[in-house]
């Protein structure tokens, strides 16, 4: 039987000294943009990173895939950071050789610059939802993000994909032994966050280097354009290799029917793995809250 329940939000108290190489840090940054990203990703988290040393993580951000000191991460404007510990696919804990292999694998991705990174993530997780679920007030931002995703064409490595690939592609025997167990999509109804669409577009404009006038024009040009959202959404799903989402099917084929046990995905697509998938993975456990 597969269990996906989680304990209530942990109280802070987990120390950096508790972190082991290969641990996953799931976090939620402050601001409207992160609130939208987390909601579209059906999670309390908007970002993921993987520990590569006793005091460092590898993460994919706007500046590229890089190594960040954990003490510096703790000083950023982040609402909370939770520590999760994966185990091997068969449930056994990692040993020192496993951890060295994970760190080495993550290191192979360092140094890749990715402009407009945040918008690719927003577009990606928007495409995984039903277009009809996207609030009208967010459509200006979502439409822009979907366009950026389509222009990107699959080149950008997103945060949770980096974590998944570091674990699943590392050099161990047998191949894939450390791959996290990923469940087919587990719907997670969350309350709609209180987001100011103007501030949301201002955050996006800052990412793109736009001035206020251009940001205001972008908001007015696509606000409430349901048809444009649906068309961009369909194109993005097709690019990602996903079937068209029916009105009553928000998961694009990875269905979880009421009363049914979650089903493990035998061949997860790394690009489509979100923080949510680590949060509910049977091979990943919550250690505690760092911040």
ChimeraX attribute file (.defattr): number of C-alpha atoms within 10 A of each C-alpha:
attribute: neighborCount
match mode: 1-to-1
recipient: residues
	/A:1	7
	/A:2	12
	/A:3	10
	/A:4	14
	/A:5	10
	/A:6	10
	/A:7	6
	/A:8	6
	/A:9	12
	/A:10	15
	/A:11	11
	/A:12	13
	/A:13	10
	/A:14	16
	/A:15	12
	/A:16	15
	/A:17	8
	/A:18	12
	/A:19	23
	/A:20	21
	/A:21	23
	/A:22	28
	/A:23	26
	/A:24	30
	/A:25	26
	/A:26	24
	/A:27	24
	/A:28	21
	/A:29	19
	/A:30	14
	/A:31	16
	/A:32	20
	/A:33	23
	/A:34	22
	/A:35	22
	/A:36	24
	/A:37	25
	/A:38	25
	/A:39	20
	/A:40	24
	/A:41	26
	/A:42	23
	/A:43	21
	/A:44	21
	/A:45	25
	/A:46	27
	/A:47	27
	/A:48	28
	/A:49	27
	/A:50	31
	/A:51	27
	/A:52	29
	/A:53	19
	/A:54	14
	/A:55	16
	/A:56	21
	/A:57	24
	/A:58	27
	/A:59	29
	/A:60	29
	/A:61	20
	/A:62	16
	/A:63	14
	/A:64	19
	/A:65	24
	/A:66	18
	/A:67	20
	/A:68	16
	/A:69	15
	/A:70	19
	/A:71	11
	/A:72	10
	/A:73	14
	/A:74	15
	/A:75	9
	/A:76	10
	/A:77	11
	/A:78	15
	/A:79	13
	/A:80	18
	/A:81	21
	/A:82	23
	/A:83	26
	/A:84	21
	/A:85	21
	/A:86	25
	/A:87	22
	/A:88	20
	/A:89	18
	/A:90	12
	/A:91	15
	/A:92	12
	/A:93	13
	/A:94	18
	/A:95	11
	/A:96	10
	/A:97	10
	/A:98	21
	/A:99	21
	/A:100	17
	/A:101	20
	/A:102	28
	/A:103	21
	/A:104	15
	/A:105	21
	/A:106	27
	/A:107	16
	/A:108	11
	/A:109	18
	/A:110	15
	/A:111	13
	/A:112	13
	/A:113	16
	/A:114	19
	/A:115	15
	/A:116	19
	/A:117	23
	/A:118	23
	/A:119	24
	/A:120	27
	/A:121	26
	/A:122	26
	/A:123	25
	/A:124	29
	/A:125	23
	/A:126	26
	/A:127	31
	/A:128	21
	/A:129	20
	/A:130	21
	/A:131	23
	/A:132	16
	/A:133	11
	/A:134	18
	/A:135	12
	/A:136	16
	/A:137	16
	/A:138	20
	/A:139	21
	/A:140	24
	/A:141	26
	/A:142	29
	/A:143	24
	/A:144	22
	/A:145	26
	/A:146	28
	/A:147	18
	/A:148	20
	/A:149	26
	/A:150	20
	/A:151	12
	/A:152	15
	/A:153	12
	/A:154	14
	/A:155	10
	/A:156	21
	/A:157	23
	/A:158	28
	/A:159	26
	/A:160	28
	/A:161	22
	/A:162	24
	/A:163	30
	/A:164	28
	/A:165	21
	/A:166	26
	/A:167	29
	/A:168	22
	/A:169	17
	/A:170	22
	/A:171	19
	/A:172	15
	/A:173	9
	/A:174	7
	/A:175	11
	/A:176	16
	/A:177	20
	/A:178	30
	/A:179	21
	/A:180	25
	/A:181	25
	/A:182	25
	/A:183	23
	/A:184	19
	/A:185	23
	/A:186	19
	/A:187	15
	/A:188	12
	/A:189	9
	/A:190	12
	/A:191	8
	/A:192	11
	/A:193	11
	/A:194	9
	/A:195	15
	/A:196	14
	/A:197	19
	/A:198	18
	/A:199	14
	/A:200	21
	/A:201	23
	/A:202	22
	/A:203	19
	/A:204	20
	/A:205	19
	/A:206	12
	/A:207	15
	/A:208	13
	/A:209	11
	/A:210	15
	/A:211	11
	/A:212	13
	/A:213	9
	/A:214	13
	/A:215	22
	/A:216	15
	/A:217	10
	/A:218	17
	/A:219	21
	/A:220	13
	/A:221	11
	/A:222	19
	/A:223	19
	/A:224	16
	/A:225	15
	/A:226	17
	/A:227	10
	/A:228	15
	/A:229	25
	/A:230	17
	/A:231	13
	/A:232	22
	/A:233	28
	/A:234	20
	/A:235	18
	/A:236	24
	/A:237	21
	/A:238	13
	/A:239	15
	/A:240	19
	/A:241	10
	/A:242	16
	/A:243	13
	/A:244	18
	/A:245	20
	/A:246	13
	/A:247	10
	/A:248	9
	/A:249	14
	/A:250	20
	/A:251	21
	/A:252	18
	/A:253	14
	/A:254	15
	/A:255	16
	/A:256	17
	/A:257	10
	/A:258	7
	/A:259	6
	/A:260	8
	/A:261	13
	/A:262	19
	/A:263	16
	/A:264	15
	/A:265	13
	/A:266	10
	/A:267	9
	/A:268	16
	/A:269	13
	/A:270	16
	/A:271	18
	/A:272	14
	/A:273	23
	/A:274	26
	/A:275	27
	/A:276	25
	/A:277	24
	/A:278	27
	/A:279	23
	/A:280	21
	/A:281	20
	/A:282	22
	/A:283	21
	/A:284	22
	/A:285	18
	/A:286	19
	/A:287	17
	/A:288	19
	/A:289	20
	/A:290	21
	/A:291	19
